[in-house]
Amino acid sequence: MLAALTGMGLSAAAGLNAYIPFLVVALGARFTDHLVLPEGYAWIESNWAIGIGIVLLLAEVVLDKVPAVDTVNDAIQTFIRPSMGGLIFAASTAASELDSSAWMKENPWVGVVLGVIISGLVHTGKMAARPVVNVGTGGVGAPVVSTVEDGASIGLSLLAVLAPVFVVVALGLLAWLLVWMWLRVRRWRRSRRDPAYGPG
């Protein structure tokens, strides 16, 4: 089911940045024929929705790159990112151009729940790793990691819409990256506390 893969990719991207996948879907539906949103989700491609999305994206991009402020922002986004993931999953799976699955159309709540879960898991990983990065790098790593996350959100969103068959691979890489980053910074912190701590 390509629509389900698209929804998964967009939801995961929302866990990193809620507004990037929203704008990818909104602009894709507004200016191309690749995404055709059903009537119940047509508001996503409206001028006011796109305008608000752009403003919120700009605020998110700035706030997420400031140490300490990014942690507060992540706490606020705990409610926003999973909700956006659920919305985008439901909207993309309902788009008739992406999938003709009658079951998904008859059970739209499934998309919402899956979107919330996937986005929530990615957000939780991001939220857990960011304070470790901030403390471990003295705040220097915050803008770097945030930029990487934004880039991953953009790439994952575009991949989900244009080549959904690769979403599973992308999600696996994303999970590996979050775990690797957290372990590396944790190990660096331990070596700083205890000079005797070594690779062995």
CYANA upper distance limits for C-alpha pairs under 8 A (distance plus 0.5 A):
  1 MET  CA      5 LEU  CA      7.14
  1 MET  CA     99 ASP  CA      7.44
  1 MET  CA    101 SER  CA      8.14
  2 LEU  CA      6 THR  CA      6.62
  2 LEU  CA     98 LEU  CA      7.16
  2 LEU  CA     99 ASP  CA      6.86
  2 LEU  CA    164 PRO  CA      6.59
  2 LEU  CA    165 VAL  CA      7.42
  3 ALA  CA      7 GLY  CA      6.57
  3 ALA  CA     92 SER  CA      6.98
  3 ALA  CA     93 THR  CA      5.25
  3 ALA  CA     94 ALA  CA      8.47
  3 ALA  CA     95 ALA  CA      8.49
  3 ALA  CA     98 LEU  CA      5.80
  3 ALA  CA     99 ASP  CA      5.74
  3 ALA  CA    164 PRO  CA      8.36
  4 ALA  CA      8 MET  CA      6.60
  4 ALA  CA     89 PHE  CA      8.19
  4 ALA  CA     93 THR  CA      6.57
  4 ALA  CA    111 GLY  CA      8.38
  5 LEU  CA      9 GLY  CA      6.69
  5 LEU  CA    160 ALA  CA      7.36
  5 LEU  CA    164 PRO  CA      6.00
  5 LEU  CA    165 VAL  CA      7.36
  5 LEU  CA    167 VAL  CA      6.74
  5 LEU  CA    168 VAL  CA      8.04
  6 THR  CA     10 LEU  CA      6.69
  6 THR  CA     89 PHE  CA      8.10
  6 THR  CA     92 SER  CA      7.36
  6 THR  CA     93 THR  CA      7.98
  6 THR  CA    160 ALA  CA      4.94
  6 THR  CA    161 VAL  CA      6.29
  6 THR  CA    164 PRO  CA      5.72
  6 THR  CA    167 VAL  CA      7.83
  7 GLY  CA     11 SER  CA      6.46
  7 GLY  CA     88 ILE  CA      7.20
  7 GLY  CA     89 PHE  CA      4.56
  7 GLY  CA     90 ALA  CA      7.67
  7 GLY  CA     92 SER  CA      6.28
  7 GLY  CA     93 THR  CA      6.70
  7 GLY  CA    111 GLY  CA      8.07
  7 GLY  CA    115 GLY  CA      7.46
  7 GLY  CA    160 ALA  CA      7.82
  8 MET  CA     12 ALA  CA      6.64
  8 MET  CA     89 PHE  CA      7.15
  8 MET  CA    114 LEU  CA      8.25
  8 MET  CA    115 GLY  CA      7.13
  8 MET  CA    118 ILE  CA      7.43
  8 MET  CA    160 ALA  CA      8.23
  8 MET  CA    167 VAL  CA      8.04
  9 GLY  CA     13 ALA  CA      6.70
  9 GLY  CA    156 LEU  CA      6.54
  9 GLY  CA    157 SER  CA      6.78
  9 GLY  CA    159 LEU  CA      8.09
  9 GLY  CA    160 ALA  CA      5.48
  9 GLY  CA    164 PRO  CA      8.04
  9 GLY  CA    167 VAL  CA      6.21
  9 GLY  CA    171 LEU  CA      7.81
 10 LEU  CA     14 ALA  CA      6.69
 10 LEU  CA     21 PRO  CA      6.16
 10 LEU  CA     85 GLY  CA      7.43
 10 LEU  CA     88 ILE  CA      7.12
 10 LEU  CA     89 PHE  CA      7.18
 10 LEU  CA    156 LEU  CA      7.42
 10 LEU  CA    157 SER  CA      5.68
 10 LEU  CA    160 ALA  CA      6.64
 11 SER  CA     15 GLY  CA      6.99
 11 SER  CA     21 PRO  CA      8.29
 11 SER  CA     82 PRO  CA      8.26
 11 SER  CA     84 MET  CA      8.02
 11 SER  CA     85 GLY  CA      4.62
 11 SER  CA     86 GLY  CA      7.36
 11 SER  CA     88 ILE  CA      7.06
 11 SER  CA     89 PHE  CA      6.52
 11 SER  CA    115 GLY  CA      5.72
 11 SER  CA    116 VAL  CA      7.89
 11 SER  CA    118 ILE  CA      6.54
 11 SER  CA    119 SER  CA      5.43
 12 ALA  CA     16 LEU  CA      7.51
 12 ALA  CA     85 GLY  CA      7.67
 12 ALA  CA    115 GLY  CA      8.46
 12 ALA  CA    118 ILE  CA      6.28
 12 ALA  CA    119 SER  CA      5.34
 12 ALA  CA    122 VAL  CA      6.55
 12 ALA  CA    153 SER  CA      8.39
 12 ALA  CA    156 LEU  CA      8.34
 12 ALA  CA    171 LEU  CA      8.06
 13 ALA  CA     17 ASN  CA      6.78
 13 ALA  CA     18 ALA  CA      7.75
 13 ALA  CA     20 ILE  CA      8.02
 13 ALA  CA     21 PRO  CA      6.74
 13 ALA  CA    119 SER  CA      7.81
 13 ALA  CA    152 ALA  CA      7.85
 13 ALA  CA    153 SER  CA      4.95
 13 ALA  CA    154 ILE  CA      7.85
 13 ALA  CA    156 LEU  CA      6.43
 13 ALA  CA    157 SER  CA      6.51
 14 ALA  CA     18 ALA  CA      4.56
 14 ALA  CA     19 TYR  CA      7.33
 14 ALA  CA     20 ILE  CA      7.54
 14 ALA  CA     21 PRO  CA      6.54
 14 ALA  CA     22 PHE  CA      8.30
 14 ALA  CA     81 ARG  CA      6.13
 14 ALA  CA     82 PRO  CA      7.79
 14 ALA  CA     84 MET  CA      6.99
 14 ALA  CA     85 GLY  CA      5.90
 14 ALA  CA    119 SER  CA      6.37
 14 ALA  CA    153 SER  CA      7.59
 15 GLY  CA     81 ARG  CA      5.90
 15 GLY  CA     82 PRO  CA      7.12
 15 GLY  CA     85 GLY  CA      7.54
 15 GLY  CA    118 ILE  CA      8.13
 15 GLY  CA    119 SER  CA      4.77
 15 GLY  CA    120 GLY  CA      6.67
 15 GLY  CA    121 LEU  CA      7.88
 15 GLY  CA    122 VAL  CA      5.42
 15 GLY  CA    123 HIS  CA      4.86
 15 GLY  CA    126 LYS  CA      8.40
 16 LEU  CA     81 ARG  CA      8.30
 16 LEU  CA    119 SER  CA      8.49
 16 LEU  CA    122 VAL  CA      7.24
 16 LEU  CA    123 HIS  CA      6.52
 16 LEU  CA    126 LYS  CA      7.45
 16 LEU  CA    149 GLU  CA      6.55
 16 LEU  CA    150 ASP  CA      7.47
 16 LEU  CA    152 ALA  CA      8.43
 16 LEU  CA    153 SER  CA      6.54
 17 ASN  CA     21 PRO  CA      8.21
 17 ASN  CA     60 GLU  CA      8.24
 17 ASN  CA     81 ARG  CA      7.59
 17 ASN  CA    149 GLU  CA      8.14
 17 ASN  CA    150 ASP  CA      7.04
 17 ASN  CA    153 SER  CA      6.85
 18 ALA  CA     22 PHE  CA      7.39
 18 ALA  CA     80 ILE  CA      7.51
 18 ALA  CA     81 ARG  CA      5.42
 18 ALA  CA     84 MET  CA      6.52
 18 ALA  CA     85 GLY  CA      7.83
 19 TYR  CA     23 LEU  CA      6.58
 19 TYR  CA     53 GLY  CA      6.48
 19 TYR  CA     54 ILE  CA      8.14
 19 TYR  CA     56 LEU  CA      7.52
 19 TYR  CA     57 LEU  CA      5.96
 19 TYR  CA     84 MET  CA      8.46
 20 ILE  CA     24 VAL  CA      6.68
 20 ILE  CA     57 LEU  CA      7.48
 20 ILE  CA    150 ASP  CA      8.48
 20 ILE  CA    153 SER  CA      7.13
 20 ILE  CA    154 ILE  CA      6.80
 20 ILE  CA    157 SER  CA      8.00
 21 PRO  CA     25 VAL  CA      6.64
 21 PRO  CA     88 ILE  CA      8.06
 21 PRO  CA    153 SER  CA      7.69
 21 PRO  CA    154 ILE  CA      7.62
 21 PRO  CA    157 SER  CA      5.83
 22 PHE  CA     26 ALA  CA      6.54
 22 PHE  CA     44 ILE  CA      8.47
 22 PHE  CA     53 GLY  CA      7.88
 22 PHE  CA     84 MET  CA      8.03
 22 PHE  CA     88 ILE  CA      7.11
 23 LEU  CA     27 LEU  CA      6.23
 23 LEU  CA     28 GLY  CA      8.45
 23 LEU  CA     50 ILE  CA      7.07
 23 LEU  CA     53 GLY  CA      7.02
 23 LEU  CA     54 ILE  CA      8.02
 24 VAL  CA     28 GLY  CA      6.25
 24 VAL  CA    157 SER  CA      7.28
 24 VAL  CA    158 LEU  CA      7.73
 25 VAL  CA     29 ALA  CA      6.46
 25 VAL  CA     35 LEU  CA      7.80
 25 VAL  CA     44 ILE  CA      8.42
 25 VAL  CA     45 GLU  CA      8.34
 25 VAL  CA     88 ILE  CA      8.30
 25 VAL  CA     92 SER  CA      8.33
 26 ALA  CA     30 ARG  CA      6.54
 26 ALA  CA     44 ILE  CA      5.96
 26 ALA  CA     45 GLU  CA      4.91
 26 ALA  CA     46 SER  CA      8.31
 26 ALA  CA     50 ILE  CA      7.14
 27 LEU  CA     31 PHE  CA      6.37
 27 LEU  CA     32 THR  CA      8.30
 27 LEU  CA     45 GLU  CA      6.98
 27 LEU  CA     50 ILE  CA      8.10
 28 GLY  CA     32 THR  CA      5.86
 28 GLY  CA     33 ASP  CA      8.15
 28 GLY  CA     34 HIS  CA      7.42
 28 GLY  CA     35 LEU  CA      6.44
 29 ALA  CA     33 ASP  CA      7.18
 29 ALA  CA     34 HIS  CA      7.49
 29 ALA  CA     35 LEU  CA      5.17
 29 ALA  CA     36 VAL  CA      6.13
 29 ALA  CA     37 LEU  CA      7.09
 29 ALA  CA     45 GLU  CA      6.75
 30 ARG  CA     45 GLU  CA      5.87
 30 ARG  CA     46 SER  CA      8.31
 34 HIS  CA     97 GLU  CA      7.40
 35 LEU  CA     92 SER  CA      8.46
 35 LEU  CA     95 ALA  CA      7.18
 35 LEU  CA     97 GLU  CA      6.78
 35 LEU  CA     98 LEU  CA      7.71
 36 VAL  CA     95 ALA  CA      5.98
 36 VAL  CA     96 SER  CA      7.02
 36 VAL  CA     97 GLU  CA      6.43
 37 LEU  CA     41 TYR  CA      6.37
 37 LEU  CA     42 ALA  CA      6.20
 37 LEU  CA     91 ALA  CA      7.27
 37 LEU  CA     92 SER  CA      7.85
 37 LEU  CA     94 ALA  CA      7.56
 37 LEU  CA     95 ALA  CA      5.26
 37 LEU  CA     96 SER  CA      7.73
 38 PRO  CA     42 ALA  CA      6.59
 38 PRO  CA     91 ALA  CA      8.36
 38 PRO  CA     94 ALA  CA      7.17
 38 PRO  CA     95 ALA  CA      6.36
 38 PRO  CA     96 SER  CA      7.74
 41 TYR  CA     91 ALA  CA      6.65
 42 ALA  CA     46 SER  CA      7.70
 43 TRP  CA     49 ALA  CA      7.42
 44 ILE  CA     49 ALA  CA      6.26
 44 ILE  CA     50 ILE  CA      7.68
 45 GLU  CA     49 ALA  CA      7.07
 45 GLU  CA     50 ILE  CA      6.91
 46 SER  CA     50 ILE  CA      6.75
 47 ASN  CA     51 GLY  CA      6.49
 48 TRP  CA     52 ILE  CA      6.59
 49 ALA  CA     53 GLY  CA      6.53
 50 ILE  CA     54 ILE  CA      6.67
 51 GLY  CA     55 VAL  CA      6.90
 52 ILE  CA     56 LEU  CA      6.64
 53 GLY  CA     57 LEU  CA      6.47
 54 ILE  CA     58 LEU  CA      6.73
 55 VAL  CA     59 ALA  CA      6.89
 56 LEU  CA     60 GLU  CA      6.56
 57 LEU  CA     61 VAL  CA      6.56
 58 LEU  CA     62 VAL  CA      6.88
 59 ALA  CA     63 LEU  CA      6.55
 60 GLU  CA     64 ASP  CA      6.28
 60 GLU  CA     73 ASN  CA      8.49
 61 VAL  CA     65 LYS  CA      7.27
 61 VAL  CA    146 SER  CA      8.41
 61 VAL  CA    150 ASP  CA      8.36
 62 VAL  CA     66 VAL  CA      7.70
 63 LEU  CA     69 VAL  CA      6.76
 63 LEU  CA     70 ASP  CA      6.31
 63 LEU  CA     73 ASN  CA      7.40
 64 ASP  CA     69 VAL  CA      7.47
 64 ASP  CA     70 ASP  CA      4.89
 64 ASP  CA     71 THR  CA      8.44
 64 ASP  CA     73 ASN  CA      7.27
 64 ASP  CA     74 ASP  CA      8.43
 64 ASP  CA    142 ALA  CA      8.21
 64 ASP  CA    143 PRO  CA      7.88
 64 ASP  CA    146 SER  CA      6.75
 65 LYS  CA     69 VAL  CA      8.47
 65 LYS  CA     70 ASP  CA      6.82
 65 LYS  CA    142 ALA  CA      6.00
 65 LYS  CA    143 PRO  CA      4.70
 65 LYS  CA    144 VAL  CA      8.28
 65 LYS  CA    146 SER  CA      6.31
 65 LYS  CA    147 THR  CA      8.30
 66 VAL  CA     70 ASP  CA      6.16
 66 VAL  CA    139 GLY  CA      8.48
 66 VAL  CA    142 ALA  CA      7.10
 66 VAL  CA    143 PRO  CA      7.25
 67 PRO  CA     71 THR  CA      7.85
 67 PRO  CA    134 ASN  CA      6.83
 67 PRO  CA    139 GLY  CA      5.84
 67 PRO  CA    142 ALA  CA      6.38
 68 ALA  CA     72 VAL  CA      7.17
 68 ALA  CA    131 PRO  CA      8.42
 68 ALA  CA    134 ASN  CA      8.28
 69 VAL  CA     73 ASN  CA      6.61
 70 ASP  CA     74 ASP  CA      6.52
 70 ASP  CA    142 ALA  CA      8.49
 71 THR  CA     75 ALA  CA      6.83
 71 THR  CA    127 MET  CA      7.78
 71 THR  CA    130 ARG  CA      7.73
 71 THR  CA    131 PRO  CA      7.28
 72 VAL  CA     76 ILE  CA      6.94
 73 ASN  CA     77 GLN  CA      6.56
 74 ASP  CA     78 THR  CA      6.72
 74 ASP  CA    127 MET  CA      6.59
 75 ALA  CA    127 MET  CA      8.29
 76 ILE  CA     80 ILE  CA      7.72
 77 GLN  CA     81 ARG  CA      6.07
 78 THR  CA     82 PRO  CA      7.44
 78 THR  CA    120 GLY  CA      8.06
 78 THR  CA    123 HIS  CA      7.68
 79 PHE  CA     83 SER  CA      6.93
 80 ILE  CA     84 MET  CA      6.53
 81 ARG  CA     85 GLY  CA      6.54
 81 ARG  CA    119 SER  CA      6.90
 81 ARG  CA    120 GLY  CA      7.47
 81 ARG  CA    123 HIS  CA      7.59
 82 PRO  CA     86 GLY  CA      6.71
 82 PRO  CA    115 GLY  CA      7.49
 82 PRO  CA    116 VAL  CA      4.93
 82 PRO  CA    117 ILE  CA      7.46
 82 PRO  CA    118 ILE  CA      8.17
 82 PRO  CA    119 SER  CA      5.36
 82 PRO  CA    120 GLY  CA      5.36
 82 PRO  CA    123 HIS  CA      8.19
 83 SER  CA     87 LEU  CA      6.76
 83 SER  CA    115 GLY  CA      8.41
 83 SER  CA    116 VAL  CA      6.37
 84 MET  CA     88 ILE  CA      6.53
 84 MET  CA    116 VAL  CA      8.10
 85 GLY  CA     89 PHE  CA      6.48
 85 GLY  CA    112 VAL  CA      8.16
 85 GLY  CA    115 GLY  CA      5.17
 85 GLY  CA    116 VAL  CA      5.83
 85 GLY  CA    118 ILE  CA      7.92
 85 GLY  CA    119 SER  CA      5.74
 85 GLY  CA    120 GLY  CA      8.47
 86 GLY  CA     90 ALA  CA      6.63
 86 GLY  CA    111 GLY  CA      7.12
 86 GLY  CA    112 VAL  CA      4.55
 86 GLY  CA    113 VAL  CA      6.69
 86 GLY  CA    114 LEU  CA      7.28
 86 GLY  CA    115 GLY  CA      4.37
 86 GLY  CA    116 VAL  CA      5.00
 86 GLY  CA    117 ILE  CA      8.46
 86 GLY  CA    119 SER  CA      8.18
 87 LEU  CA     91 ALA  CA      6.56
 87 LEU  CA    112 VAL  CA      6.59
 87 LEU  CA    115 GLY  CA      7.71
 88 ILE  CA     92 SER  CA      6.43
 88 ILE  CA    115 GLY  CA      7.79
 89 PHE  CA     93 THR  CA      6.59
 89 PHE  CA    111 GLY  CA      5.94
 89 PHE  CA    112 VAL  CA      6.67
 89 PHE  CA    114 LEU  CA      8.00
 89 PHE  CA    115 GLY  CA      5.63
 90 ALA  CA     94 ALA  CA      6.52
 90 ALA  CA    108 PRO  CA      6.83
 90 ALA  CA    109 TRP  CA      8.00
 90 ALA  CA    110 VAL  CA      8.41
 90 ALA  CA    111 GLY  CA      5.12
 90 ALA  CA    112 VAL  CA      5.75
 90 ALA  CA    115 GLY  CA      7.90
 91 ALA  CA     95 ALA  CA      6.78
 92 SER  CA     98 LEU  CA      7.80
 93 THR  CA     98 LEU  CA      7.39
 93 THR  CA     99 ASP  CA      7.28
 93 THR  CA    104 MET  CA      7.63
 93 THR  CA    105 LYS  CA      8.37
 93 THR  CA    111 GLY  CA      7.48
 94 ALA  CA     98 LEU  CA      8.42
 94 ALA  CA     99 ASP  CA      8.18
 94 ALA  CA    104 MET  CA      7.94
 94 ALA  CA    105 LYS  CA      6.71
 94 ALA  CA    108 PRO  CA      7.95
 95 ALA  CA     99 ASP  CA      7.44
 96 SER  CA    100 SER  CA      6.54
101 SER  CA    105 LYS  CA      7.01
102 ALA  CA    106 GLU  CA      6.64
103 TRP  CA    107 ASN  CA      6.64
104 MET  CA    108 PRO  CA      6.34
104 MET  CA    110 VAL  CA      7.91
104 MET  CA    111 GLY  CA      8.11
107 ASN  CA    111 GLY  CA      8.38
108 PRO  CA    112 VAL  CA      7.42
109 TRP  CA    113 VAL  CA      6.76
110 VAL  CA    114 LEU  CA      6.61
111 GLY  CA    115 GLY  CA      6.41
112 VAL  CA    116 VAL  CA      6.66
113 VAL  CA    117 ILE  CA      6.73
114 LEU  CA    118 ILE  CA      6.58
115 GLY  CA    119 SER  CA      6.43
116 VAL  CA    120 GLY  CA      6.25
117 ILE  CA    121 LEU  CA      6.64
118 ILE  CA    122 VAL  CA      6.93
119 SER  CA    123 HIS  CA      6.54
120 GLY  CA    124 THR  CA      6.50
121 LEU  CA    125 GLY  CA      6.85
122 VAL  CA    126 LYS  CA      6.74
122 VAL  CA    175 ALA  CA      8.50
123 HIS  CA    127 MET  CA      6.44
124 THR  CA    128 ALA  CA      6.56
125 GLY  CA    129 ALA  CA      6.65
125 GLY  CA    178 LEU  CA      7.17
126 LYS  CA    130 ARG  CA      6.56
126 LYS  CA    178 LEU  CA      7.65
127 MET  CA    131 PRO  CA      7.87
128 ALA  CA    132 VAL  CA      7.85
129 ALA  CA    133 VAL  CA      6.82
129 ALA  CA    178 LEU  CA      7.81
129 ALA  CA    181 MET  CA      8.02
129 ALA  CA    182 TRP  CA      5.89
130 ARG  CA    134 ASN  CA      6.68
130 ARG  CA    142 ALA  CA      7.83
131 PRO  CA    135 VAL  CA      6.60
132 VAL  CA    136 GLY  CA      6.27
132 VAL  CA    182 TRP  CA      7.56
132 VAL  CA    185 VAL  CA      7.17
132 VAL  CA    186 ARG  CA      7.39
133 VAL  CA    137 THR  CA      6.41
133 VAL  CA    139 GLY  CA      7.85
133 VAL  CA    141 GLY  CA      6.62
133 VAL  CA    142 ALA  CA      7.29
133 VAL  CA    182 TRP  CA      8.00
133 VAL  CA    185 VAL  CA      6.67
134 ASN  CA    138 GLY  CA      6.13
134 ASN  CA    139 GLY  CA      4.81
134 ASN  CA    140 VAL  CA      7.47
134 ASN  CA    141 GLY  CA      6.63
134 ASN  CA    142 ALA  CA      6.34
135 VAL  CA    139 GLY  CA      6.82
136 GLY  CA    185 VAL  CA      6.52
136 GLY  CA    186 ARG  CA      7.84
136 GLY  CA    188 TRP  CA      7.47
136 GLY  CA    189 ARG  CA      6.09
137 THR  CA    141 GLY  CA      6.10
140 VAL  CA    144 VAL  CA      8.10
141 GLY  CA    145 VAL  CA      6.45
142 ALA  CA    146 SER  CA      6.47
143 PRO  CA    147 THR  CA      6.52
144 VAL  CA    148 VAL  CA      6.84
145 VAL  CA    149 GLU  CA      6.65
146 SER  CA    150 ASP  CA      6.67
147 THR  CA    151 GLY  CA      6.66
148 VAL  CA    152 ALA  CA      6.59
149 GLU  CA    153 SER  CA      6.58
150 ASP  CA    154 ILE  CA      6.75
151 GLY  CA    155 GLY  CA      6.60
152 ALA  CA    156 LEU  CA      6.34
153 SER  CA    157 SER  CA      6.46
154 ILE  CA    158 LEU  CA      6.74
155 GLY  CA    159 LEU  CA      6.50
156 LEU  CA    160 ALA  CA      6.45
156 LEU  CA    167 VAL  CA      7.97
156 LEU  CA    170 ALA  CA      7.57
157 SER  CA    161 VAL  CA      6.93
158 LEU  CA    162 LEU  CA      6.40
158 LEU  CA    163 ALA  CA      8.31
159 LEU  CA    163 ALA  CA      5.52
159 LEU  CA    164 PRO  CA      6.54
159 LEU  CA    166 PHE  CA      7.71
159 LEU  CA    167 VAL  CA      7.32
160 ALA  CA    164 PRO  CA      4.95
160 ALA  CA    165 VAL  CA      8.46
160 ALA  CA    166 PHE  CA      8.23
160 ALA  CA    167 VAL  CA      6.50
163 ALA  CA    167 VAL  CA      8.03
166 PHE  CA    170 ALA  CA      6.87
167 VAL  CA    171 LEU  CA      6.55
168 VAL  CA    172 GLY  CA      6.77
169 VAL  CA    173 LEU  CA      6.81
170 ALA  CA    174 LEU  CA      6.62
171 LEU  CA    175 ALA  CA      6.68
172 GLY  CA    176 TRP  CA      6.73
173 LEU  CA    177 LEU  CA      6.55
174 LEU  CA    178 LEU  CA      6.78
175 ALA  CA    179 VAL  CA      6.84
176 TRP  CA    180 TRP  CA      6.45
177 LEU  CA    181 MET  CA      6.44
178 LEU  CA    182 TRP  CA      6.71
179 VAL  CA    183 LEU  CA      6.67
180 TRP  CA    184 ARG  CA      6.55
181 MET  CA    185 VAL  CA      6.76
182 TRP  CA    186 ARG  CA      6.61
183 LEU  CA    187 ARG  CA      6.55
184 ARG  CA    188 TRP  CA      6.71
185 VAL  CA    189 ARG  CA      6.73
186 ARG  CA    190 ARG  CA      6.85
187 ARG  CA    191 SER  CA      6.80
188 TRP  CA    192 ARG  CA      6.82
189 ARG  CA    193 ARG  CA      6.88
190 ARG  CA    194 ASP  CA      6.55
190 ARG  CA    197 TYR  CA      7.60
191 SER  CA    195 PRO  CA      6.04
191 SER  CA    196 ALA  CA      7.89
191 SER  CA    197 TYR  CA      5.81
191 SER  CA    198 GLY  CA      7.47
